[in-house]
Structure formats: structure tokens, C-alpha cells
Amino acid sequence: MADVRDEAVAAEGSSLKVVMIASVAAVGGFLFGYDTAVINGAVGALESTFRAGDAAIGLSVSAALLGSAAGAFVGGQLADRFGRIRTMVVASVLFAVGTLGSGLAFGLVDFSLWRLVGGVAVGIASVIAPAYIAEIAPARLRGRLGSLQQLAIVTGIFAALLVDFGIAAAAGGSAENPFWLGLAAWRWMLLSELPPAILYGIGALLIPESPRYLVAKHREEKARDVLRTIVGRRAEVKVEEIRLTLSSEHSGGFADLRGRFGLLPIVWVGIGLSVFQQFVGINVIFYYSSVLWQAVGFSERDSLAITVITSVTNIVTTFIAIATVDRFGRKPLLLVGSVGMTLTLGTMAYVFGTAGTDAAGNPVLQGAAGPVALVAANLYVFCFGMSWGPVVWVLLGEMFNNRIRAHALALAGSAQWVANFIVSSTFPALRTVGLGLAYGLYTAAAMASLAFVLLFIRETRGKELEEM
């Protein structure tokens, strides 16, 4: 039996080893999710500690997103110049520095600057992980392994929200209360990111470099060694295929993304995917949900608990995507997700738009309105988690050809973070105007995403990267 298993590994490579390698790379996604969600439990405390208004808090929370846009933009260049592994290590260091700085910040200005540094790390990780996983994974596993990025992101979100809840509970129910060493609980929430940041750097040094990067740098023997563990006896054939695609086209750069309408059509599609993934408002749920549920009458403790439950929903649905993305394809999942998000966001827009308000102007959900809003929010997360969450990362990792992949991913990733910044920074003001308007805008984006998929998305299931 062992001989048969060894023969299978020699013929097709070790699927287990590929999964392990991809999982280490996806730790960047975990930190991506952790860093962007850990702020959730600290928002209210930041307002009180630094005596800041809605606009100032919106900008400080969103500062990380501007850094992410910059990090995503330079991430592709760093990856092509220095390799995927070294770039992951750089991201790890920036995660650690940004975490320490924001957790020990003296004021809102330096807090925002440190969040900006952490955001650069998030941006780099957001483009490196899908590119590396797509390049390391065989076609038969690429959809499922590409979905590991989203699984890591939502697991990071869950871990951050759980830590926020645990620290707040241990500190007496409020993030403003002092915790260990006399530091406020919200500071420990942010500092909790340090251990996984260090582990990410260590893990990156233990996995192999991308075979496509190695061939591009004329290190073909090393590329063969890596590929033998992935595709077995087809390693030599794969090296030749990669060499041909690299030799038939000149070295890629941002100039190669230019097309008739400013950019190549495929690059515009990648940007569209990134923007729609954010314009449907998913990160409002994870950045501001504790404040949102408090605004409609829940306690701070209950609001954090609801947010943790929502993040669990996100994880479960990502497993659904992993199980189905290589079976049903990318496009069908996006279509189903767009329809589901339109219906659930529309329900939330109606509930909040027709709700009464209290003396402070906050919506008051009476009778069945509260449970309906909670169910709709979690169903919305379900629809996003089994479609646009993971599938966009899979497509961005595989839809571009070898020549432009790193740079196209960098541009699409930057667009995603700019869109995220727009949504996240405007939500506090929209909340003041009315939650019905905010969710109405996200509903319109979900409807537009359906038309976008129907018109512009091509199925990539089962294709090798050299066929793109």
C-alpha cells in the first residue's frame, strides 16, 4: 500500500504538501483579516479616549486602508524584484511595527500613522498570498487552495473579534477600562496582533519560492525541485511551459497593462471585481458592527457577541465556497451571491429606513424589526462568504497571464483598498444621515455586481495558468 502511495506522489505530487505550503502563505490573509477587524472593538474607546468626532474616527480607522492601497500597489513590484518569500517577510515586519505603534499610540494623529504602516503590510499580503498560491497550486486544486486566502481572512476576522470580546469582558465589559499593566483594554486588543505577525515571518522562511519566479530568475533547477513536490513527474514539462510563456513575451511592467481604454480589458475586469467586492458594504459589518448594533439598542457586550456570531457565519460559508468553487465554477457562485446580497441588503435598507428614531437620532427597531435586521445581516454575510469573498481572490490570482499577473494584481488590489476606504470612511457620516440610505447604496452596488458578472466574467475553472 505504501509503494502505491509513493508512486502516486511521484506521479502527481503531494496534495498534502501543497495544502501546507499554501496554508502558510495564507497566514498573510489571516493577518489581513485580523488587522482590519481588530479595530472593531476599539472604535468606541478611541472616540472617548481621544475625544474625536465621527469624521475623525472614520479617517483614523480608514487610515489603514490608504496604507493598504499603497502596499498593494508596491507589493507586485517587490514580489517580482525580490521574490514572493522575501516580500512576505517584509510584510511580517511591517505588521509587527504597525501593531506596536498603534497599540501604544499617544494621540489620534500618531495612531493613524501607525495604522497606515500596518495597512501597508495588509496591502502587500493581500496581493502576495493569492499570487503565490495560484503559482504554487496545480490546476485541479487551485480554486480550493485560492479560497484558503479568504478562509484565512475570515478566520483572522473571527479571531480578532473573539479577542476583542474576551479582553473587553475580562476588563469589566468596556474597552476603555484598564487591563494588564494599567493599559486600557483597547490597547491590548491592538497589541494582540503581534504574535501572529511574528509567526508569519517565520513561516514564510520555511516554504519554497514560487516556481514561476524561480524560472524568471533563471533558477530552473530549483524550480524543478519545487514542482516535483507539486506536480510530480510533470515537473520538467511545467518548467518548459513556464519558460515558453516567459520567453515569448518581454518582461512585464505597469506599461504592459495599458490598452485601448487606458488599461487592458482584463485589468479593468479585475479592478471591477475588486471594487464591487467592497462597494456591497461587507466591511461595514466587520469594522462598525459593534457600534451599529449599539446604535439600535444592544449593549456593548451583546453587540460584540453578535459580531463574533456573524464572523462564525462568514467562516462556515467560506468552507462552502472551498467545497464548490472547483465543482461549479467561479461565475455561478458570483451570480448566486449577487442575487442573495441584493435581497438581504434590500431588507436591511427597508428595516432601517422605516425605523423610528430616539432623541439622539438613532434608529429604534421595534417588534420583529430587530430580529429581522439580525437575520438579514447574517444571511447577507452568508451570501458574501460563499461567493464574492473567496471567489474574487481566486479569480484575481488566476485570471491574469504570467507576464502581467503581479502588476495587474497590484493595481486591482490597490483599487480594492481605495474602494474599501471610500465605504469605511463614509459610513459614520451616512449613519448620521440614516442607515436606510447607507444600506440602500450597498443594495444598488449588489444589483450592479450581478450585471457586471453576467457581462464581463469568464469562467477559469480547470485551466492552467499558462493558458490564461
DRENGUDO-21819 format. One record per residue (C-alpha): chain; x, y, z. Coordinates in pm, whole numbers, plus 50000, padded with zeros to 5 digits. Layout:
+-------+-------+-------+-------+
! kette !     X !     Y !     Z !
+-------+-------+-------+-------+
!     A !     X !     Y !     Z !
...
+-------+-------+-------+-------+
//
This chain:
+-------+-------+-------+-------+
! kette !     X !     Y !     Z !
+-------+-------+-------+-------+
!     A ! 50000 ! 50000 ! 50000 !
!     A ! 50287 ! 50239 ! 50086 !
!     A ! 50451 ! 50169 ! 49749 !
!     A ! 50129 ! 50258 ! 49568 !
!     A ! 50102 ! 50582 ! 49765 !
!     A ! 50465 ! 50673 ! 49694 !
!     A ! 50410 ! 50605 ! 49325 !
!     A ! 50104 ! 50832 ! 49323 !
!     A ! 50303 ! 51112 ! 49489 !
!     A ! 50582 ! 51070 ! 49234 !
!     A ! 50330 ! 51087 ! 48951 !
!     A ! 50110 ! 51376 ! 49067 !
!     A ! 50291 ! 51535 ! 49361 !
!     A ! 50183 ! 51558 ! 49723 !
!     A ! 49848 ! 51732 ! 49765 !
!     A ! 49905 ! 51748 ! 50142 !
!     A ! 50235 ! 51929 ! 50099 !
!     A ! 50081 ! 52178 ! 49857 !
!     A ! 49800 ! 52246 ! 50106 !
!     A ! 50053 ! 52301 ! 50385 !
!     A ! 50260 ! 52540 ! 50172 !
!     A ! 49952 ! 52735 ! 50064 !
!     A ! 49828 ! 52748 ! 50424 !
!     A ! 50149 ! 52914 ! 50542 !
!     A ! 50121 ! 53174 ! 50266 !
!     A ! 49759 ! 53232 ! 50367 !
!     A ! 49870 ! 53339 ! 50716 !
!     A ! 49914 ! 53675 ! 50545 !
!     A ! 49540 ! 53662 ! 50482 !
!     A ! 49482 ! 53582 ! 50850 !
!     A ! 49674 ! 53895 ! 50947 !
!     A ! 49489 ! 54089 ! 50677 !
!     A ! 49157 ! 53992 ! 50839 !
!     A ! 49285 ! 54034 ! 51195 !
!     A ! 49432 ! 54378 ! 51136 !
!     A ! 49126 ! 54516 ! 50962 !
!     A ! 48876 ! 54374 ! 51214 !
!     A ! 49056 ! 54417 ! 51548 !
!     A ! 48972 ! 54787 ! 51537 !
!     A ! 48603 ! 54696 ! 51571 !
!     A ! 48613 ! 54660 ! 51947 !
!     A ! 48824 ! 54971 ! 51993 !
!     A ! 48624 ! 55226 ! 51791 !
!     A ! 48403 ! 55343 ! 52078 !
!     A ! 48701 ! 55365 ! 52316 !
!     A ! 48901 ! 55563 ! 52060 !
!     A ! 48620 ! 55818 ! 52037 !
!     A ! 48624 ! 55867 ! 52415 !
!     A ! 49000 ! 55844 ! 52471 !
!     A ! 49097 ! 56093 ! 52202 !
!     A ! 48770 ! 56296 ! 52216 !
!     A ! 48717 ! 56256 ! 51843 !
!     A ! 48410 ! 56308 ! 51628 !
!     A ! 48263 ! 56077 ! 51364 !
!     A ! 48467 ! 56224 ! 51077 !
!     A ! 48800 ! 56200 ! 51265 !
!     A ! 48731 ! 55844 ! 51378 !
!     A ! 48625 ! 55743 ! 51027 !
!     A ! 48952 ! 55876 ! 50885 !
!     A ! 49170 ! 55720 ! 51157 !
!     A ! 49005 ! 55380 ! 51124 !
!     A ! 49034 ! 55405 ! 50747 !
!     A ! 49399 ! 55519 ! 50752 !
!     A ! 49500 ! 55154 ! 50738 !
!     A ! 49308 ! 55124 ! 50412 !
!     A ! 49508 ! 55401 ! 50246 !
!     A ! 49823 ! 55220 ! 50356 !
!     A ! 49676 ! 54901 ! 50217 !
!     A ! 49621 ! 55065 ! 49878 !
!     A ! 49986 ! 55175 ! 49874 !
!     A ! 50104 ! 54833 ! 49994 !
!     A ! 49902 ! 54652 ! 49728 !
!     A ! 50043 ! 54884 ! 49460 !
!     A ! 50408 ! 54821 ! 49552 !
!     A ! 50355 ! 54458 ! 49655 !
!     A ! 50360 ! 54329 ! 49299 !
!     A ! 50681 ! 54517 ! 49219 !
!     A ! 50850 ! 54387 ! 49534 !
!     A ! 50738 ! 54033 ! 49456 !
!     A ! 50876 ! 54045 ! 49101 !
!     A ! 51203 ! 54203 ! 49208 !
!     A ! 51286 ! 54026 ! 49533 !
!     A ! 51063 ! 53718 ! 49526 !
!     A ! 50739 ! 53618 ! 49694 !
!     A ! 50904 ! 53487 ! 50012 !
!     A ! 51116 ! 53794 ! 50090 !
!     A ! 50815 ! 54014 ! 50029 !
!     A ! 50614 ! 53811 ! 50282 !
!     A ! 50891 ! 53869 ! 50537 !
!     A ! 50880 ! 54244 ! 50473 !
!     A ! 50504 ! 54237 ! 50529 !
!     A ! 50557 ! 54048 ! 50856 !
!     A ! 50794 ! 54316 ! 50988 !
!     A ! 50554 ! 54595 ! 50892 !
!     A ! 50267 ! 54413 ! 51063 !
!     A ! 50469 ! 54393 ! 51384 !
!     A ! 50581 ! 54759 ! 51375 !
!     A ! 50231 ! 54888 ! 51297 !
!     A ! 50082 ! 54677 ! 51575 !
!     A ! 50319 ! 54805 ! 51842 !
!     A ! 50281 ! 55165 ! 51733 !
!     A ! 49901 ! 55170 ! 51721 !
!     A ! 49865 ! 54983 ! 52049 !
!     A ! 50089 ! 55234 ! 52229 !
!     A ! 49972 ! 55547 ! 52044 !
!     A ! 49969 ! 55882 ! 52230 !
!     A ! 49705 ! 56052 ! 52017 !
!     A ! 49482 ! 56014 ! 51715 !
!     A ! 49745 ! 56150 ! 51474 !
!     A ! 50022 ! 55903 ! 51557 !
!     A ! 49759 ! 55627 ! 51592 !
!     A ! 49654 ! 55696 ! 51234 !
!     A ! 50017 ! 55692 ! 51116 !
!     A ! 50083 ! 55355 ! 51278 !
!     A ! 49758 ! 55220 ! 51132 !
!     A ! 49889 ! 55341 ! 50796 !
!     A ! 50208 ! 55134 ! 50844 !
!     A ! 50005 ! 54826 ! 50934 !
!     A ! 49787 ! 54895 ! 50632 !
!     A ! 50089 ! 54880 ! 50400 !
!     A ! 50154 ! 54530 ! 50537 !
!     A ! 49791 ! 54433 ! 50478 !
!     A ! 49810 ! 54560 ! 50119 !
!     A ! 50127 ! 54364 ! 50046 !
!     A ! 49981 ! 54047 ! 50198 !
!     A ! 49658 ! 54093 ! 50001 !
!     A ! 49837 ! 54063 ! 49665 !
!     A ! 50122 ! 53828 ! 49756 !
!     A ! 49913 ! 53544 ! 49901 !
!     A ! 49674 ! 53495 ! 49604 !
!     A ! 49958 ! 53533 ! 49353 !
!     A ! 50181 ! 53284 ! 49536 !
!     A ! 49903 ! 53032 ! 49596 !
!     A ! 49792 ! 53048 ! 49231 !
!     A ! 50152 ! 52993 ! 49117 !
!     A ! 50223 ! 52708 ! 49357 !
!     A ! 49894 ! 52518 ! 49312 !
!     A ! 49815 ! 52263 ! 49037 !
!     A ! 49505 ! 52343 ! 48829 !
!     A ! 49300 ! 52063 ! 48992 !
!     A ! 49342 ! 52224 ! 49336 !
!     A ! 49384 ! 52590 ! 49252 !
!     A ! 49026 ! 52701 ! 49321 !
!     A ! 49015 ! 52535 ! 49662 !
!     A ! 49365 ! 52649 ! 49757 !
!     A ! 49291 ! 53001 ! 49632 !
!     A ! 48991 ! 53002 ! 49863 !
!     A ! 49230 ! 52947 ! 50156 !
!     A ! 49310 ! 53318 ! 50130 !
!     A ! 48950 ! 53411 ! 50208 !
!     A ! 48925 ! 53139 ! 50474 !
!     A ! 49235 ! 53284 ! 50638 !
!     A ! 49089 ! 53636 ! 50615 !
!     A ! 48758 ! 53543 ! 50776 !
!     A ! 48935 ! 53331 ! 51039 !
!     A ! 49150 ! 53634 ! 51118 !
!     A ! 48836 ! 53846 ! 51147 !
!     A ! 48679 ! 53589 ! 51379 !
!     A ! 48993 ! 53564 ! 51593 !
!     A ! 49019 ! 53943 ! 51622 !
!     A ! 48655 ! 53984 ! 51720 !
!     A ! 48677 ! 53697 ! 51968 !
!     A ! 48987 ! 53851 ! 52125 !
!     A ! 48812 ! 54189 ! 52137 !
!     A ! 48514 ! 54030 ! 52313 !
!     A ! 48734 ! 53834 ! 52555 !
!     A ! 48951 ! 54132 ! 52651 !
!     A ! 48652 ! 54363 ! 52692 !
!     A ! 48474 ! 54104 ! 52909 !
!     A ! 48785 ! 54048 ! 53122 !
!     A ! 48824 ! 54423 ! 53164 !
!     A ! 48472 ! 54461 ! 53300 !
!     A ! 48270 ! 54490 ! 52983 !
!     A ! 48425 ! 54803 ! 52832 !
!     A ! 48725 ! 54859 ! 52604 !
!     A ! 48800 ! 55183 ! 52792 !
!     A ! 48866 ! 55005 ! 53123 !
!     A ! 49225 ! 54939 ! 53233 !
!     A ! 49358 ! 54586 ! 53176 !
!     A ! 49707 ! 54436 ! 53212 !
!     A ! 49991 ! 54667 ! 53321 !
!     A ! 49743 ! 54952 ! 53356 !
!     A ! 49696 ! 54983 ! 52978 !
!     A ! 49340 ! 55026 ! 52853 !
!     A ! 49172 ! 54714 ! 52714 !
!     A ! 49150 ! 54861 ! 52362 !
!     A ! 49530 ! 54889 ! 52352 !
!     A ! 49566 ! 54518 ! 52431 !
!     A ! 49315 ! 54441 ! 52157 !
!     A ! 49550 ! 54601 ! 51907 !
!     A ! 49870 ! 54457 ! 52060 !
!     A ! 49726 ! 54104 ! 52036 !
!     A ! 49823 ! 54101 ! 51667 !
!     A ! 50194 ! 54084 ! 51744 !
!     A ! 50233 ! 53703 ! 51792 !
!     A ! 50073 ! 53603 ! 51457 !
!     A ! 50276 ! 53876 ! 51282 !
!     A ! 50599 ! 53719 ! 51407 !
!     A ! 50482 ! 53366 ! 51318 !
!     A ! 50401 ! 53482 ! 50963 !
!     A ! 50761 ! 53590 ! 50906 !
!     A ! 50899 ! 53265 ! 51047 !
!     A ! 50659 ! 53055 ! 50841 !
!     A ! 50744 ! 53241 ! 50520 !
!     A ! 51109 ! 53143 ! 50560 !
!     A ! 51010 ! 52774 ! 50574 !
!     A ! 50818 ! 52748 ! 50243 !
!     A ! 50965 ! 52731 ! 49889 !
!     A ! 50980 ! 53020 ! 49646 !
!     A ! 50729 ! 53035 ! 49359 !
!     A ! 50849 ! 52816 ! 49068 !
!     A ! 50740 ! 53083 ! 48818 !
!     A ! 50954 ! 53343 ! 48993 !
!     A ! 51247 ! 53097 ! 49002 !
!     A ! 51224 ! 53030 ! 48628 !
!     A ! 51202 ! 53403 ! 48559 !
!     A ! 51527 ! 53444 ! 48754 !
!     A ! 51691 ! 53153 ! 48562 !
!     A ! 51697 ! 52924 ! 48866 !
!     A ! 51535 ! 52638 ! 48679 !
!     A ! 51684 ! 52351 ! 48876 !
!     A ! 51542 ! 52493 ! 49197 !
!     A ! 51208 ! 52540 ! 49019 !
!     A ! 51210 ! 52172 ! 48919 !
!     A ! 51268 ! 52070 ! 49281 !
!     A ! 50970 ! 52273 ! 49395 !
!     A ! 50748 ! 52148 ! 49112 !
!     A ! 50831 ! 51782 ! 49180 !
!     A ! 50650 ! 51813 ! 49514 !
!     A ! 50353 ! 51977 ! 49341 !
!     A ! 50302 ! 51805 ! 49005 !
!     A ! 50535 ! 51505 ! 49039 !
!     A ! 50676 ! 51375 ! 48711 !
!     A ! 50529 ! 51663 ! 48515 !
!     A ! 50784 ! 51898 ! 48674 !
!     A ! 51007 ! 51909 ! 48366 !
!     A ! 50709 ! 51973 ! 48139 !
!     A ! 50585 ! 52253 ! 48367 !
!     A ! 50926 ! 52420 ! 48374 !
!     A ! 50928 ! 52417 ! 47994 !
!     A ! 50574 ! 52561 ! 47978 !
!     A ! 50669 ! 52840 ! 48219 !
!     A ! 50989 ! 52910 ! 48025 !
!     A ! 50796 ! 52937 ! 47699 !
!     A ! 50541 ! 53179 ! 47838 !
!     A ! 50819 ! 53394 ! 47983 !
!     A ! 51040 ! 53386 ! 47673 !
!     A ! 50758 ! 53457 ! 47428 !
!     A ! 50680 ! 53789 ! 47597 !
!     A ! 50909 ! 54062 ! 47726 !
!     A ! 50947 ! 54133 ! 48095 !
!     A ! 50624 ! 54263 ! 48244 !
!     A ! 50571 ! 54607 ! 48393 !
!     A ! 50292 ! 54855 ! 48450 !
!     A ! 50334 ! 54974 ! 48090 !
!     A ! 50214 ! 54630 ! 47980 !
!     A ! 49877 ! 54694 ! 48145 !
!     A ! 49794 ! 54975 ! 47904 !
!     A ! 49522 ! 54916 ! 47648 !
!     A ! 49272 ! 55090 ! 47424 !
!     A ! 49072 ! 55235 ! 47714 !
!     A ! 49370 ! 55318 ! 47931 !
!     A ! 49414 ! 54962 ! 48055 !
!     A ! 49377 ! 54614 ! 47910 !
!     A ! 49016 ! 54487 ! 47930 !
!     A ! 49118 ! 54202 ! 48162 !
!     A ! 49273 ! 54455 ! 48403 !
!     A ! 48952 ! 54659 ! 48407 !
!     A ! 48763 ! 54339 ! 48490 !
!     A ! 48999 ! 54271 ! 48780 !
!     A ! 48951 ! 54626 ! 48908 !
!     A ! 48573 ! 54587 ! 48872 !
!     A ! 48576 ! 54267 ! 49078 !
!     A ! 48781 ! 54436 ! 49349 !
!     A ! 48561 ! 54746 ! 49365 !
!     A ! 48232 ! 54557 ! 49372 !
!     A ! 48362 ! 54327 ! 49646 !
!     A ! 48393 ! 54637 ! 49866 !
!     A ! 48103 ! 54854 ! 49743 !
!     A ! 47850 ! 54597 ! 49866 !
!     A ! 47950 ! 54716 ! 50215 !
!     A ! 48086 ! 54394 ! 50367 !
!     A ! 48348 ! 54567 ! 50578 !
!     A ! 48092 ! 54795 ! 50739 !
!     A ! 47971 ! 54478 ! 50910 !
!     A ! 48317 ! 54398 ! 51044 !
!     A ! 48456 ! 54746 ! 51115 !
!     A ! 48150 ! 54911 ! 51267 !
!     A ! 47904 ! 54637 ! 51358 !
!     A ! 47953 ! 54668 ! 51734 !
!     A ! 47881 ! 55042 ! 51711 !
!     A ! 47593 ! 54973 ! 51470 !
!     A ! 47415 ! 54726 ! 51699 !
!     A ! 47468 ! 54955 ! 51997 !
!     A ! 47302 ! 55233 ! 51796 !
!     A ! 46987 ! 55022 ! 51761 !
!     A ! 46965 ! 54934 ! 52130 !
!     A ! 47200 ! 54643 ! 52208 !
!     A ! 47457 ! 54670 ! 52489 !
!     A ! 47829 ! 54691 ! 52409 !
!     A ! 47881 ! 54335 ! 52536 !
!     A ! 47588 ! 54196 ! 52333 !
!     A ! 47698 ! 54390 ! 52024 !
!     A ! 48044 ! 54234 ! 52039 !
!     A ! 47887 ! 53889 ! 52087 !
!     A ! 47663 ! 53942 ! 51781 !
!     A ! 47968 ! 54043 ! 51578 !
!     A ! 48151 ! 53724 ! 51681 !
!     A ! 47850 ! 53515 ! 51573 !
!     A ! 47846 ! 53695 ! 51238 !
!     A ! 48214 ! 53618 ! 51185 !
!     A ! 48147 ! 53248 ! 51255 !
!     A ! 47883 ! 53260 ! 50982 !
!     A ! 48146 ! 53402 ! 50749 !
!     A ! 48386 ! 53115 ! 50824 !
!     A ! 48124 ! 52843 ! 50771 !
!     A ! 48017 ! 52984 ! 50437 !
!     A ! 48377 ! 53008 ! 50319 !
!     A ! 48401 ! 52630 ! 50362 !
!     A ! 48101 ! 52603 ! 50132 !
!     A ! 48291 ! 52803 ! 49870 !
!     A ! 48601 ! 52585 ! 49910 !
!     A ! 48389 ! 52273 ! 49855 !
!     A ! 48211 ! 52408 ! 49547 !
!     A ! 48441 ! 52651 ! 49363 !
!     A ! 48619 ! 52378 ! 49162 !
!     A ! 48296 ! 52182 ! 49111 !
!     A ! 48052 ! 52452 ! 48997 !
!     A ! 48296 ! 52718 ! 48883 !
!     A ! 48365 ! 53079 ! 48970 !
!     A ! 48095 ! 53259 ! 48770 !
!     A ! 47791 ! 53064 ! 48902 !
!     A ! 47893 ! 53130 ! 49262 !
!     A ! 47931 ! 53503 ! 49194 !
!     A ! 47586 ! 53518 ! 49033 !
!     A ! 47417 ! 53340 ! 49325 !
!     A ! 47600 ! 53565 ! 49571 !
!     A ! 47496 ! 53884 ! 49391 !
!     A ! 47129 ! 53786 ! 49396 !
!     A ! 47142 ! 53689 ! 49764 !
!     A ! 47322 ! 54009 ! 49866 !
!     A ! 47073 ! 54223 ! 49675 !
!     A ! 46780 ! 54066 ! 49860 !
!     A ! 46935 ! 54074 ! 50208 !
!     A ! 47082 ! 54424 ! 50179 !
!     A ! 46749 ! 54545 ! 50043 !
!     A ! 46578 ! 54400 ! 50350 !
!     A ! 46822 ! 54580 ! 50583 !
!     A ! 46775 ! 54907 ! 50390 !
!     A ! 46397 ! 54877 ! 50431 !
!     A ! 46410 ! 54789 ! 50802 !
!     A ! 46647 ! 55072 ! 50892 !
!     A ! 46485 ! 55316 ! 50651 !
!     A ! 46139 ! 55271 ! 50804 !
!     A ! 46251 ! 55255 ! 51168 !
!     A ! 46165 ! 55528 ! 51415 !
!     A ! 46438 ! 55724 ! 51594 !
!     A ! 46514 ! 55810 ! 51954 !
!     A ! 46604 ! 56152 ! 52097 !
!     A ! 46965 ! 56111 ! 51981 !
!     A ! 46856 ! 56030 ! 51626 !
!     A ! 46946 ! 55661 ! 51647 !
!     A ! 46708 ! 55416 ! 51477 !
!     A ! 46479 ! 55222 ! 51709 !
!     A ! 46392 ! 54871 ! 51588 !
!     A ! 46063 ! 54773 ! 51746 !
!     A ! 45886 ! 54437 ! 51747 !
!     A ! 46014 ! 54199 ! 51480 !
!     A ! 46232 ! 54464 ! 51316 !
!     A ! 46536 ! 54385 ! 51536 !
!     A ! 46539 ! 54008 ! 51472 !
!     A ! 46469 ! 54066 ! 51100 !
!     A ! 46769 ! 54300 ! 51076 !
!     A ! 46992 ! 54047 ! 51257 !
!     A ! 46881 ! 53758 ! 51035 !
!     A ! 46919 ! 53968 ! 50719 !
!     A ! 47269 ! 54077 ! 50823 !
!     A ! 47381 ! 53720 ! 50882 !
!     A ! 47219 ! 53594 ! 50560 !
!     A ! 47399 ! 53875 ! 50378 !
!     A ! 47729 ! 53759 ! 50526 !
!     A ! 47638 ! 53403 ! 50421 !
!     A ! 47577 ! 53513 ! 50061 !
!     A ! 47902 ! 53712 ! 50052 !
!     A ! 48105 ! 53440 ! 50223 !
!     A ! 48013 ! 53167 ! 49974 !
!     A ! 48071 ! 53386 ! 49669 !
!     A ! 48227 ! 53730 ! 49639 !
!     A ! 48452 ! 53688 ! 49943 !
!     A ! 48661 ! 53389 ! 49831 !
!     A ! 48588 ! 53379 ! 49457 !
!     A ! 48725 ! 53726 ! 49389 !
!     A ! 49060 ! 53624 ! 49541 !
!     A ! 49062 ! 53304 ! 49336 !
!     A ! 48992 ! 53494 ! 49013 !
!     A ! 49245 ! 53768 ! 49084 !
!     A ! 49511 ! 53505 ! 49144 !
!     A ! 49445 ! 53317 ! 48821 !
!     A ! 49277 ! 53543 ! 48559 !
!     A ! 49590 ! 53732 ! 48450 !
!     A ! 49863 ! 53580 ! 48234 !
!     A ! 50212 ! 53520 ! 48373 !
!     A ! 50359 ! 53838 ! 48221 !
!     A ! 50123 ! 54084 ! 48390 !
!     A ! 49999 ! 53886 ! 48693 !
!     A ! 50196 ! 54059 ! 48969 !
!     A ! 50140 ! 54412 ! 48838 !
!     A ! 49775 ! 54358 ! 48744 !
!     A ! 49709 ! 54209 ! 49088 !
!     A ! 49882 ! 54508 ! 49245 !
!     A ! 49659 ! 54751 ! 49055 !
!     A ! 49341 ! 54554 ! 49127 !
!     A ! 49442 ! 54521 ! 49491 !
!     A ! 49501 ! 54895 ! 49519 !
!     A ! 49159 ! 54962 ! 49368 !
!     A ! 49007 ! 54727 ! 49624 !
!     A ! 49161 ! 54914 ! 49914 !
!     A ! 49062 ! 55254 ! 49776 !
!     A ! 48705 ! 55127 ! 49743 !
!     A ! 48725 ! 54987 ! 50097 !
!     A ! 48847 ! 55327 ! 50219 !
!     A ! 48559 ! 55507 ! 50048 !
!     A ! 48300 ! 55275 ! 50203 !
!     A ! 48455 ! 55267 ! 50551 !
!     A ! 48532 ! 55638 ! 50580 !
!     A ! 48187 ! 55747 ! 50462 !
!     A ! 47983 ! 55509 ! 50679 !
!     A ! 47999 ! 55716 ! 51001 !
!     A ! 47856 ! 56016 ! 50815 !
!     A ! 47598 ! 55801 ! 50634 !
!     A ! 47499 ! 55651 ! 50969 !
!     A ! 47423 ! 56002 ! 51090 !
!     A ! 47208 ! 56075 ! 50784 !
!     A ! 47032 ! 55740 ! 50803 !
!     A ! 47117 ! 55370 ! 50794 !
!     A ! 46843 ! 55316 ! 50536 !
!     A ! 47036 ! 55533 ! 50289 !
!     A ! 47365 ! 55355 ! 50362 !
!     A ! 47224 ! 55008 ! 50304 !
!     A ! 47027 ! 55135 ! 50005 !
!     A ! 47357 ! 55232 ! 49840 !
!     A ! 47508 ! 54891 ! 49918 !
!     A ! 47196 ! 54726 ! 49771 !
!     A ! 47242 ! 54922 ! 49447 !
!     A ! 47605 ! 54805 ! 49432 !
!     A ! 47496 ! 54442 ! 49476 !
!     A ! 47246 ! 54479 ! 49190 !
!     A ! 47517 ! 54631 ! 48968 !
!     A ! 47755 ! 54345 ! 49056 !
!     A ! 47506 ! 54098 ! 48910 !
!     A ! 47508 ! 54277 ! 48574 !
!     A ! 47889 ! 54302 ! 48587 !
!     A ! 47932 ! 53926 ! 48631 !
!     A ! 47685 ! 53844 ! 48354 !
!     A ! 47859 ! 54074 ! 48108 !
!     A ! 48229 ! 54052 ! 48183 !
!     A ! 48335 ! 53743 ! 48383 !
!     A ! 48476 ! 53443 ! 48200 !
!     A ! 48497 ! 53102 ! 48367 !
!     A ! 48853 ! 52994 ! 48456 !
!     A ! 48781 ! 52663 ! 48627 !
!     A ! 49025 ! 52384 ! 48532 !
!     A ! 49260 ! 52599 ! 48322 !
!     A ! 49635 ! 52607 ! 48377 !
!     A ! 49788 ! 52949 ! 48443 !
!     A ! 49984 ! 52918 ! 48118 !
!     A ! 49651 ! 52904 ! 47932 !
!     A ! 49530 ! 53241 ! 48067 !
+-------+-------+-------+-------+
//
